[in-house]
Amino acid sequence: MIYSIVILYNPKETSTIDDYVEIVDESDMTFFVDNSSSNNYDILSSYDDNKISYLPLRSNLGIATAQNFALKKILNSSENDLDKVFFFDQDSKVSTNFILRMSESFNALLSKKIPVGLLGPLPVNKATGVDYPIKSACYGQGCVGLDTRYTQLDCLISSGSVTNVGVVKKCGLMKDELFIDSVDHEWSWRILNFGFINLMDLNIKMSHLFGEGDINFFGLAIRKGSPIRYYYSFRNWFYLFRLNYVPFEFKLKTLLKMPVKFFIYLVVFDDKFSRFKFMLKGIYHGIINKFGMYK
């Protein structure tokens, strides 16, 4: 079985019914978990009801909770630990045979006794068509016997990635308290902590857009997000600092970069007071260990 999870949030603003054709066609069951306050089933109405499940949450409960909602249903219905689970955001666009190729790649790794826990594609900037730079480091020991088409990373973005039911059972669900930011990073490191490895298949690409796009700042591509998104970013770094399976190197680099990012975000982006307020409150809530949805 191949399961896919697509997280929606006000999809009518950015999506059309054609955006999910390949995902639905190439999966045995696709769960559309909707974090919107309104019902958006009509954009899915032409799909076969036997191949999709629309799960409206009626409010924005965060990506972690939305993913967990579908994962629990998959764990209850799956009869094979090798069943595949794909994760997608609503702004990710896949090509024909994407799921087939990723599944074959995952199976090939397992057949070579490579303990893959999570496999991701090479993300391509949806706006520019340029490959995103690979920023995630690999702090652990490299895996012997890997084909050159793969690169080993500590962390992968969840959208477009694939795992299997057995990995989910062993490693557990996403952390609801993170709400949105660093959810995929934390789960990636937890997968490593359980003895698996995370890989990117450089031969398979997927169009994706991080945040609201990038802004050029003296030659650096600075990723823009909504002001409240920086609340979750700064706050959740403190959550990661407390986890013993998150590499010390990451913690040190992030701690050193935090004041730099704080300054750059204020200089580069608009709505400066709002960003300042959210980043400051994120730091404060991270220090006092207050997590979950922002209130």
C-alpha positions as CSV (number, residue, x, y, z in Angstrom):
1,M,0.0,0.0,0.0
2,I,1.0,3.6,-0.7
3,Y,-0.5,6.2,1.5
4,S,-0.1,10.0,0.9
5,I,-0.8,12.8,3.4
6,V,-1.5,16.3,2.0
7,I,-1.8,19.2,4.5
8,L,-4.1,21.9,3.3
9,Y,-4.5,25.5,4.6
10,N,-6.9,27.8,2.8
11,P,-6.2,25.9,-0.4
12,K,-8.5,27.8,-2.7
13,E,-6.2,30.8,-2.5
14,T,-3.3,28.9,-4.1
15,S,-4.4,25.5,-5.3
16,T,-6.6,24.0,-8.0
17,I,-8.0,20.6,-8.4
18,D,-5.3,19.7,-10.9
19,D,-2.5,20.2,-8.4
20,Y,-3.1,16.8,-6.7
21,V,-3.9,14.5,-9.7
22,E,-0.5,12.7,-9.7
23,I,-0.6,12.2,-6.0
24,V,-4.1,10.7,-5.9
25,D,-3.5,8.6,-9.1
26,E,-0.3,7.1,-7.8
27,S,-1.4,6.5,-4.2
28,D,-3.7,3.8,-2.9
29,M,-5.1,6.3,-0.4
30,T,-4.5,10.0,0.0
31,F,-5.5,11.8,3.2
32,F,-6.2,15.5,2.7
33,V,-6.0,17.0,6.2
34,D,-7.4,20.6,6.2
35,N,-6.2,23.1,8.7
36,S,-8.7,25.7,7.3
37,S,-11.6,27.1,9.2
38,S,-13.9,26.5,6.2
39,N,-14.7,23.3,4.3
40,N,-12.8,22.9,1.1
41,Y,-14.0,19.5,-0.1
42,D,-15.3,20.9,-3.3
43,I,-11.8,21.3,-4.8
44,L,-11.5,17.5,-4.3
45,S,-15.0,16.5,-5.4
46,S,-13.9,15.1,-8.8
47,Y,-11.6,12.5,-7.3
48,D,-12.6,8.9,-6.6
49,D,-14.0,8.7,-3.1
50,N,-12.4,5.3,-2.7
51,K,-8.9,6.9,-3.1
52,I,-9.2,9.9,-1.0
53,S,-10.2,10.8,2.6
54,Y,-10.9,14.5,3.4
55,L,-10.3,15.3,7.0
56,P,-11.3,18.8,8.0
57,L,-10.0,20.0,11.3
58,R,-12.1,23.2,11.3
59,S,-9.2,25.4,12.6
60,N,-5.4,25.7,12.2
61,L,-4.1,23.1,14.6
62,G,-0.6,23.1,13.1
63,I,1.2,20.9,10.6
64,A,2.3,18.4,13.3
65,T,-1.2,17.7,14.6
66,A,-2.5,17.5,11.0
67,Q,0.1,15.0,10.0
68,N,-0.6,13.0,13.2
69,F,-4.3,12.9,12.5
70,A,-3.7,11.1,9.2
71,L,-0.8,9.0,10.6
72,K,-3.0,7.5,13.3
73,K,-5.6,6.5,10.6
74,I,-2.8,4.9,8.6
75,L,-1.4,3.0,11.6
76,N,-4.9,1.7,12.4
77,S,-5.5,0.5,8.8
78,S,-2.1,-0.7,7.6
79,E,-1.4,-4.4,7.7
80,N,2.2,-4.2,6.5
81,D,5.2,-2.3,8.1
82,L,6.6,-1.9,4.6
83,D,3.6,0.2,3.4
84,K,4.8,3.6,2.2
85,V,3.8,6.9,3.7
86,F,4.4,10.1,1.6
87,F,4.1,13.6,3.1
88,F,3.1,16.7,1.0
89,D,2.3,20.4,1.5
90,Q,-0.4,21.9,-0.7
91,D,2.2,24.0,-2.5
92,S,4.3,21.1,-3.6
93,K,3.9,20.1,-7.2
94,V,5.0,16.6,-8.3
95,S,5.5,15.2,-11.8
96,T,4.0,12.1,-13.3
97,N,5.6,8.9,-11.8
98,F,7.1,10.8,-8.9
99,I,5.6,8.5,-6.2
100,L,6.4,5.4,-8.3
101,R,10.1,6.5,-8.7
102,M,10.4,7.5,-5.0
103,S,8.9,4.2,-4.0
104,E,11.2,2.2,-6.2
105,S,14.2,4.2,-4.9
106,F,13.2,3.5,-1.3
107,N,12.7,-0.2,-2.0
108,A,16.1,-0.4,-3.8
109,L,17.8,1.0,-0.7
110,L,16.1,-1.5,1.6
111,S,17.1,-4.4,-0.7
112,K,20.7,-3.3,-0.3
113,K,20.3,-3.5,3.5
114,I,20.7,0.3,3.8
115,P,18.6,1.3,6.9
116,V,16.8,4.2,5.2
117,G,14.3,5.9,7.5
118,L,13.3,8.9,5.4
119,L,14.0,9.5,1.7
120,G,13.4,12.9,0.1
121,P,13.7,14.4,-3.4
122,L,15.8,17.3,-4.5
123,P,13.6,20.4,-4.0
124,V,13.4,22.9,-6.8
125,N,12.3,26.5,-6.3
126,K,8.8,26.7,-7.7
127,A,9.2,30.3,-8.6
128,T,12.6,30.2,-10.3
129,G,13.0,26.6,-11.4
130,V,16.4,26.5,-9.7
131,D,17.5,23.7,-7.4
132,Y,17.5,24.7,-3.8
133,P,20.9,24.5,-2.2
134,I,21.4,21.5,0.1
135,K,21.8,23.2,3.5
136,S,21.4,20.3,5.9
137,A,24.6,18.8,7.3
138,C,25.4,15.2,8.1
139,Y,27.0,15.2,11.5
140,G,26.9,11.4,11.8
141,Q,29.0,8.8,10.2
142,G,28.5,8.3,6.5
143,C,26.8,5.2,5.2
144,V,29.0,2.8,3.2
145,G,27.8,1.5,-0.2
146,L,25.6,4.4,-1.2
147,D,25.1,5.1,-4.9
148,T,26.3,8.6,-6.0
149,R,22.7,9.5,-6.7
150,Y,22.1,9.8,-3.0
151,T,23.4,12.2,-0.4
152,Q,23.1,11.6,3.3
153,L,21.6,14.3,5.4
154,D,20.6,14.8,9.0
155,C,17.4,16.6,8.1
156,L,14.9,16.6,5.2
157,I,11.9,18.7,4.6
158,S,8.8,16.6,5.0
159,S,7.1,17.6,1.8
160,G,7.8,15.0,-0.9
161,S,9.5,12.7,1.5
162,V,8.6,9.0,2.0
163,T,9.0,6.6,4.9
164,N,7.2,3.4,5.8
165,V,4.8,2.3,8.5
166,G,7.5,0.4,10.4
167,V,9.6,3.5,10.8
168,V,6.6,5.5,12.1
169,K,5.8,2.8,14.6
170,K,9.3,2.7,15.9
171,C,10.1,6.4,15.9
172,G,6.7,7.8,16.9
173,L,4.4,10.6,15.7
174,M,5.3,14.3,15.1
175,K,5.6,16.6,18.1
176,D,2.3,18.5,18.4
177,E,3.8,21.1,20.7
178,L,6.0,22.4,17.9
179,F,2.9,23.3,15.9
180,I,4.6,24.3,12.6
181,D,8.3,25.1,12.5
182,S,11.1,22.5,13.0
183,V,8.6,19.7,13.0
184,D,10.4,17.9,10.1
185,H,13.9,18.7,11.6
186,E,13.0,17.2,15.0
187,W,11.5,14.1,13.4
188,S,14.5,13.6,11.1
189,W,16.9,13.7,14.1
190,R,14.6,11.3,16.0
191,I,14.8,8.9,13.1
192,L,18.6,9.0,13.2
193,N,18.4,8.4,17.0
194,F,16.6,5.1,16.3
195,G,19.4,3.9,14.0
196,F,18.0,4.8,10.6
197,I,19.6,7.2,8.0
198,N,18.0,10.0,6.0
199,L,18.8,10.3,2.3
200,M,18.0,12.6,-0.6
201,D,17.7,11.2,-4.1
202,L,19.4,13.7,-6.4
203,N,17.8,12.1,-9.5
204,I,14.3,12.9,-8.4
205,K,13.2,16.5,-8.2
206,M,10.1,18.2,-6.8
207,S,8.8,21.8,-7.2
208,H,8.4,23.5,-3.9
209,L,8.3,27.0,-2.4
210,F,9.6,27.7,1.1
211,G,7.6,30.4,2.9
212,E,6.8,33.4,0.7
213,G,9.9,33.1,-1.4
214,D,13.4,34.5,-1.1
215,I,14.7,38.1,-0.9
216,N,18.3,38.9,-2.0
217,F,20.4,40.6,0.7
218,F,23.9,41.4,-0.5
219,G,24.0,38.1,-2.5
220,L,22.4,36.0,0.2
221,A,19.0,34.5,-0.4
222,I,16.9,35.3,2.7
223,R,13.8,33.2,3.1
224,K,10.7,35.3,3.8
225,G,7.8,34.1,6.0
226,S,4.8,35.7,7.7
227,P,5.7,37.6,10.9
228,I,4.2,35.0,13.2
229,R,6.2,32.3,11.5
230,Y,9.3,33.8,13.1
231,Y,7.7,33.4,16.5
232,Y,7.6,29.6,15.9
233,S,11.2,29.5,14.4
234,F,12.9,31.3,17.3
235,R,10.7,29.6,20.0
236,N,11.2,26.0,18.6
237,W,15.0,26.3,18.4
238,F,14.9,26.4,22.2
239,Y,12.9,23.1,22.1
240,L,15.5,21.5,19.9
241,F,18.3,22.8,22.3
242,R,16.8,20.6,25.0
243,L,16.8,17.4,23.0
244,N,19.8,15.1,23.6
245,Y,19.5,13.6,20.1
246,V,19.9,16.9,18.3
247,P,23.6,17.3,17.4
248,F,25.6,19.7,19.5
249,E,27.1,21.3,16.3
250,F,23.6,22.3,15.2
251,K,22.8,23.8,18.6
252,L,26.0,25.8,18.7
253,K,25.6,27.1,15.1
254,T,22.0,28.0,15.7
255,L,22.7,29.8,18.9
256,L,25.4,31.9,17.3
257,K,23.2,32.7,14.3
258,M,20.1,33.7,16.2
259,P,21.2,37.3,16.9
260,V,22.4,37.7,13.3
261,K,19.1,36.4,11.9
262,F,17.1,38.6,14.3
263,F,18.9,41.6,13.0
264,I,18.7,40.7,9.3
265,Y,15.0,39.9,9.4
266,L,14.3,43.3,10.8
267,V,16.5,45.0,8.2
268,V,15.3,43.1,5.2
269,F,11.6,42.6,5.7
270,D,8.6,44.9,6.1
271,D,6.2,44.9,9.0
272,K,9.2,45.3,11.3
273,F,7.5,46.0,14.6
274,S,5.3,42.9,14.2
275,R,8.3,40.8,13.3
276,F,10.3,42.2,16.3
277,K,7.4,41.5,18.7
278,F,6.9,37.9,17.4
279,M,10.6,37.0,17.5
280,L,11.1,38.5,20.9
281,K,8.1,36.6,22.3
282,G,9.3,33.4,20.6
283,I,12.6,33.7,22.4
284,Y,10.8,34.4,25.7
285,H,8.4,31.5,25.3
286,G,11.2,29.2,24.3
287,I,13.2,30.0,27.4
288,I,10.2,29.5,29.7
289,N,9.2,26.3,27.9
290,K,5.9,27.5,26.6
291,F,5.0,25.6,23.4
292,G,1.9,24.7,21.3
293,M,-0.3,27.1,19.3
294,Y,0.5,30.8,19.7
295,K,-2.1,32.5,21.9
